[in-house]
């Protein structure tokens, strides 16, 4: 299915099982506007039903991933509107950046090709995995112009990087690079920009080789487990295990056990079962 020209602020192309979702406001360093937020809700809901889109990669057009919120549209224009408009716009932002993306039914990879600032940290952390370009520049610059981090940025940082590092960048507004982001665990890996797309494709290929039902339940189980007690997790994670077995039409558990125990054809510690 072709999505060319369907959205104004986002480009989508599906190739080889990968849905390339690209913020497309390069003249604004892909700053997130109310229009982009609405379109991203539609993009994510549309791709969720596209069987050809099995892994989603989120990236940016030009030299930026996203520079965060569009200050003019969010603050000057929205602040001048009625309260209900402000609430709706905040709801749209949280809807795609956190509620949809964080628990998306398909694997998600943030491919951080350049500038990633402020509000961009919410969708960055909501993605399951992330690879950055060495040349990428990250920053929580809100403190520099008089506000604390907006949306769920502080929660995203608290869940992902260490206490001291998070507070340092929140309180100073200093920038950091792709390798620094990898060192602190904000992204999985940092590579030269020239290698970024190939590295992302290689990671997506690993995910494409996995059982999608099991993959979905595994990632959802992990993300929910961070919010639950040990006692709650015991019930919840066993329920997810049973759910995966029930919904898995290709019978991955049986296939994996057969190939390992009976056929002696795989080593699960080193490779996936043959689908």
N, C-alpha and C positions, 0 to 999 in steps of 0.2 A: 504494500500500500504506500502511495506517495503522499507526503504531508507538505510538499513544497508550497509555500505561500499561504498556508492555512492560518498562521499566527503572525502578528505584527512584530512582537518583541522577542520571540523565541523561534529558532529554527530546529526542525526535527528531520532526521534521516535515519532509516533503518537499513542496516547492511550486515549480512552474515550473523544475524541473531542479536546484534548490538543496536540499541536505540541511542543515537547521538543527539542529545538535547543541548542546544547551544543558546545561552543568553545572547541576544542579538540587538544590543544597543551600544555598539562600539564607540560612538561619538560621546557617550556618557559613561564610558568605562563599564558598561553593562550594569549600571546602577538599577536597583530594583524599584520599579514604579508601581502604583496601584494597577495599571494596565497589565504589567508583567505578572503581577501576583495572580490576577484573574486568569490570565492565559496559562500560567503554570498549573493551576488547578485543572483546567481542561486538558492540558498536555498529559499530565500524570494519569488522569482518569481514562483518557483515550488509549494511551499506551498499555495500560493495565489489561485491556481487553484485546490487544493486538497480539496474536499468537506468534507472530514473527519477531516481536520485540521481547527477547528473553533476558537481556541484561541492559540496564540503563546507565549511560555515561553522561554526566552533567559537566559541561565546560562552558567557556566563554569565547565570543568572537573578538578577534584582535588581541590587544596587549593585556587584557584584564579577564579574570574569572568573573568577579563582580566587585565593584567598589562599595557595596553595601546599599543602603537606602538612598534613593534620589532625594536629596535634602530639599530642593525647591518644591517638588511635588508633594513630599510627605509633610513638611513643616510649614512652609509659607502658604501653600494652597489648601492643604487639608485642615490646618489649624484655623483657617478662616471660615471653614464650613461648619455645619451643625454637628453636635456631638454624635448623633447617630451615624453620620458619615465616617467620623473618625473610628467609631467602634467597628463598622463594617470593613473598613480598610485594614484595621488590625486583625480582624477575624480572617480575612482573606490571606494575609501574610502568614499567620500561624497555620492556617489550613493546609497550605502546600508545603511550607518550609519545615513543618514539624509533624503535624498529624498524618499527612499523606506520605511524605518522603521517608520519615523515620521508620514507619511500619509498612513500607511498600511491599507488595506481594512478590516483587522480583528483585534480584540483587542490584544494588546501586553503587556506582563508583564516581567519586568527585575527581575530575581531571583538572587540576588547578594550573592553568597555563600562564597566569600572570597575577595582577593585583587582586588581593582578597582582603577586604576591609569591613569592619563593623558588622552590620547585619548579615553579611555574607557568611559569617561563622556559623549561623544557625543551619542553613542547608548543607554547609560543609560537614558539620558533625552529624547531621541527620542521615547523610549517605553512609552506607555500610562500610565502605573502604574509600581510601583517598590516595592519590599519587600526585605529587606536585613537581613542577619544574624547579630546578635549582635557582633559576632566575626569578621565580615568583616572589612577590613582596606581600607580607601579611601585616596587619595592624589593627589594633582596637583604638581608633583615633577619636572616639566620642569625647573622651576627657579633654581633648585639645580644643573643642569648641563648645564646652559647657554643659554636657549631659553625661549621665552614666550610660553604659551599654544598653541598647534597646532590645526589644522583643525578647527572645530567649537566649541571647548571646552569653550571659553570665552562667546560665544553667549548662549550656553547651560546653563552655570552658571547664566548669567544675566537674563535669562528667568525663572529660577527655584528657586533660593535662593536670600536672601537679599544682598543688595549692600555691606555692611560692611563685611559680612561673606565671600562672594565671593572673594573680594579683599584680605582679610586676608589670605585665603588659597592659592590664586594665587601668592601672594607676599612673603609668608613665606615658602611655600612648606611643612608646617606641615601636619601630617596625622590626620584623625579623624575616629571614629568608626560608626558602624551601628546605635546605638541609637542617636548619634550626627547628623547623616545624616537624620534620621527621624525628629528630632527636628527642623532642618533648612528647611525641606520640600524637600530635594533632593530625598528621598524615602517616600512612604506612611506609612511604618511600619517597625519596626525592631524586630526580634524574635530570640530566641536561634537557633543556627544552626540545632539542632536536630528536631526543629519544622518547619523549613523553607519550606520544600517540602509540608507538610500538609497544611500550611497556604496558600501557592501558589495555591494548588489544590482547596482549599475552595474558594479563590477569583475567580479562573477560573470558578468554578461551578456557581457562581453568574452571571458571564458574559454569560456563556452558556445558562442560563435560559432567557436571554433577546432576543428580536427580533434583529437579526443580521443586517438587513437593517437600522433600526432606530438607533441602536448602532453605526454603521459606520457613519451615517450622523450627529449624535450628537457629536461624537468626532472630526470629520473633521470640523464641524461648530465652535466648541470651539477653535480649534487650529488656524483656519484662522481668527477668530474674533480678536485675539490678534494683528493681523497685519493691521487691517482695522479701519477706522474712524467709529464713531457712525452712520453717514449717510450711509456709505457703508455697514455697518453691517445690517442695517434695510433691505436693499434689499437682501443681500447675505443670511442672516439667514432665511428669509421668503422663498427664493428660495430653500434652503436646506430642509425646512419643506415640501414644495410641492413635491420636488424630492423624499423624503422618502415615502410620501403617494403614489406617483405614482409607485414607484418601489417595494413597499412592497406587495409581492404576498399573504402573509398570512393575510393581512388586519388587522394589529395590532391595528390601531386607532379605527376601528369599533368594534373589539373584546373587546378592553379595555373599550370603552364607554358602550357597551352592558352589560358587566359583572358588571360594576360599577353602571350605571344608571338604567338598566332594571332588571338584575338578582340579584343585591345587593349581589354579591358573592365575591367581592374583595374590599380592601381598598387601592387605589393607593398610598397613602402616606406611606403605610407599606409593600406592597407586589406587585409583578408583576402580570399582567393578566395571565390567564392560557392558554398556547399556545396549 
